[in-house]
Amino acid sequence: MTDRLEHPTEVLDSGMQSERTYLAWQRTGLGFAANGALLLHAALDGRTPLVVPGLIALVVTALLVGRAQVRYRSTVAAIRRERSPEDHRALAVTAALTTALCVTGLVAILLR
C-alpha cells in the first residue's frame, strides 16, 4: 500500500527550487567575475587587447547577478500562480555569453 498525496501543491516548497536556481545564477556570475578579473590581470601584464573582454565580463557579471534577483522573484510568483517559470531566452543569452567568454579565455591562453 502506498501513500498518495491528495494535494501535492501543499507539500511543494515553492522557494527551494527557486533558491537553488538563484544560487546557480550567482555562481555563474561569480565565474564571470573571476574570468573578467583574470583577463584584466593579463591586460596589466602588457596584453592590452584583453582589457575589453575583461571589462565586458565584469559588466555581464553585474547584469547576471541583478537578473538573478529579478528572476528569483518572478519564478516564485509563477510557481505560486501554478504557471511555468521557464525563460528560454535568458538561458540562451547566458549560454552564448558563457561560450564567448570561454573562447576568449582559450584564445588568451593559446596566444600567451
Secondary structure, 3 states (H helix, E strand, C coil): CCCCCCCHHHHCCHHHHHHHHHHHHHHHHHHHHHHHHHHHHHHHCCCHHHHHHHHHHHHHHHHHHHHHHHHHHHHHHHHHCCCCCCCHHHHHHHHHHHHHHHHHHHHHHHCC
